[in-house]
């Protein structure tokens, strides 16, 4: 009996709470993370590759640049994407991949596909930290669908726990850091130093620093006077609002200390350490006088 057609599913339906901005759009080596992951995944599956989205993301242009599958339920985390994909194409297998794995390379996915075990419910890697299954870089066979539905009906939502209790083939990782995810702004800044410009080739910190982003900066109150303008478009190597403000202090003579300011990115109050992306609008807001 031949193995079921293998589709790809990139999980990009999360809210990125700890990152302070949509993780799908943060950049490594000049490309958004979602784009990098889809370019890695799509050529390796025999079927089609889809982006898993929440109901609120159905019209997001970054995600709808690719075929999408929307969650059927809002409260299941990554398992919602797996459930929706299996519901959409119940006779197919799915290579499920988290969006936030910037160290993942082609070699790891090729080995997963080559050592796929169609006679078992799923094929996954062992975590390098605790030896448990890694469910967000794994192949789910059609036979897993009924058991996953039963798992959800029991009020469960953890795919790792489901894998640990079922017949799953486990493999050893060929690349130690391949499944290290990046969830916080500090992790992103550290990862961006070592991510390669293409494939798995690492880059130096100096090379990473040469990446430039186009941003629009808006100045208010005293900062407008000090900068001599209300807004400007510029290219910058700054990776965060904190680095951008330090640059503007040098180049525009801004004198207010950052601790007295608030920062907004794309009209939403943000974090001084959140990653900047190409096309962002950043506003620095002094305290308002009066009472």
N, C-alpha and C positions, 0 to 999 in steps of 0.2 A: 504494500500500500504506500503510495507516494505521500510525501509531506504536504500539508496545506500551504497555500500561497502565503507568503510572508509580507505583510504590510509594515509600515513604520508609523509610530505615533510619538510625536514630540510633545511632552507635557509642558504646557505654557499657560495654565489656567490659574496659577497662584496669584496672591495679592502682593507678594514681595514686601511684606511689612518691615522686616529687619533691614532691607536694603534701602528703604526710604524712596525708592522709585522702581518702576517696572524692570525686573531683571532681564526680560526679553530684549530690552532696548539698550542695555549697557554694552559698551564696546570693548572688544579685545582685538588688538592688531588692526584697528580701523574699521571693523565690521561689527554690527549688532550681534549679540549672543544668539538670538533666535536664528538669524541668517546663517551664522557659522554652523550651528547644530543641524539645520536642515540640509545644508550643502554637504555635510558629512553623512547624514543618515540616508537621504533619498537615493543616491546611486547604489546603495548596498542591498536594498530590499528588492525582491522580485515583483512585488505588487506596487501599491502607491504609498506615498508618505503624506501624513496628515498632521496638522497642529491641533492639539487638544485645547479647547477654550472653555471658559465659564460662560454662563448665559450673558453676563454683563460685557463680555469681550467679543460678542458675535460680530460687531461692526468695527472692531479695531483694525485700522488699515495695515498695521504691521503684521498682524496675524492673518488677515484675510488675503494677503498676498499669496498665501498658500491654501490648499484645500484644508478645511477645518471640520472638526467634529465637536459639537457642543455637549457639555455635561448634561445628563438627565436629572441629576440631583445636585444641590448646592452644598451639601454638608459632608462629603466623603473624602475630600482632599484628592491626592493622586488617584485613588481607587475610582473616583468618579469618572476620570478620563478613560481608564481601562474598561470600566463597565460600559460606557457610551460607545467605545470603539467595538467592543464585542457585540453589542446590540446592533450596531450599524452593519457589521459584516460578520455574522456568527460562524460562518464556515471557514474563516481565515485565521491565520496566526498573526500575532502582533509583536514586533520588536518595539518595546516601550522604552523611551529615553527621556530622562529629565532634561529640562532646558539649561539648568545651571551647572553644567559639568565642563568648565572651560579647558580642563587638562585632558579630556577624552580625545583619543586619536583613532585613526582608522584601524590600526592594528587590533585594538581591543574589540571593536565591533566585528571585524572580520573573524576573529577567533570565536566569538560568541555564535556567529552564524555557522561557522564550519563545524563546531562541536554541538550544535543544536540536537536535542534529544526529542524528536517528535512523539515518541511513545510515552513520554512523561508529561506532566501538566505544564511544566515550564522549564526553562533553562536560564540560570542566573550565575553571577559571580559571587564568591565569598567576599565579605568585607575584610579588608586588610587590618581592620581594627579589632573585630570581635569574632570573625569567622561566620557570621550569620549571613543569610541571603541578602543580596543587593537587589531589591525589586524594581528599581527605576533605571536599570540598564539590563533588561531581561526580555526573553521571548516567552510569550504566553500562547499556548496551543489552544485550539478550539475546545478541547476537552476540559479546559479549566473554567469555562464560562459558567456552567451550572453550579460548580462549587463556589465560585466567587459570588454568584447571586445568593446562594445559601448563606455565605459569610456575611453579606450585607444585611440579609433578612434577620440575622442574629444580632444586629446592632453593631457589628464590627466594621472598621474602616481601615485597618492597618495592613497594607499589602505584605510587609515584611513578616508580620506575625502569621498571616495566611500561608506564606511560603514555608515558614518554619514548621508548619503542621501538616504539610502535604507533600506529595511525591514530586520533588523538584530536583533536576540535575544541577549540581553545583560545580563550578569551574574555578580555577585559580587565576587571578588577574595577571596578565602579561606585563602590565605597566602599573607600578605601585600607586601612582597618584591619579590614575585615569578617572576614578569615580569620586574624587574629592570635590564636593560642591562648595559654592561660594555664596554665602547668605548675607554677609554684613559688608558695610562700606570698607572697614579695615581689611577684611579678607580680599575684597575686590582690588584695593590698592596694592596689596602684596602680590596677588595673582597677576595683575597687569604688568608687573615688572618682568615676569618670567615667561608669559605666554608668547609663543612664536608668531612670526608674521605669516607663516603658512604651514599647514600640516602640524607636526609635532616639534618643529625646530624651535628651541628656546632662543630668546633674545636677551641682550644685555639691558641693564637699566637705562643706559644712555640712549639706546635705540628706541626703547619704549617711550622715553621722554620726548622724542621728536614727533610723536603723534600730535597733530594739531586739530582743534575743534573750532568750528564757527559758532560763536555765541553773540547774543545781544545783551548788553549791560545797560541797566536803567539806574539812574542816580536820583536821589530825592533830597530835598531840604539842603542842609549844609554840604552834603556830598556833591550836590549839583554845582554849588558855588566853587568848591575845591577842584572838581574835575573840569569846570568850565563848559559843561554840556549836560543835557538831560538824559541822553542815551547815545550809545554808539554800538556799531557792529565791529567785531574784531576776531582775529584768529589767535588762539591761545594753546599753549601746551599744558595749561592747568587742568588737573584731573578732578578737582573739587572746588566748591565756592571759596573755601579757605585759601587754596593756592591761587585762585583767581584774584581774590581781594589783595593778597600779598603782592601780586604782580601790579595791580592798579595802584597800590600805595607807592611803589617805586616809580611807575610810569606816569601817574596822574597827580601825584602829590596828595593823595587822600590821607587825612591825619587822624580820623577817628579810629580808636582801637576796636577790633572786631567784637569784643565782649559788650560793647555798647550798641551793637547793631543787630538787626534781624535780617535773615536772608530769605528770599522767595525764589523758587525755581518754577518757571512756567505758571506764574500767578498763584502758586501754593507755597505757604510757609514751609521751609525745608530745614535740612541739617547741613551744617558747615562741611561735613565730611561726605555727603552723598555724592555719588559719581555724576559727573557732567557728561552730557551726550551732545553730539553735533546738532546744532539748531536750537539749543536751549536759550531761554531768556532768563537772565539772572538779575534780580533787583536787590540792592542793599538799602536798608531802611533804618535811618537814625531814629532815636526816640522822639516822640512828639511832645513839644513843649506845651505848657498850659495846665489848667486844672479846673 
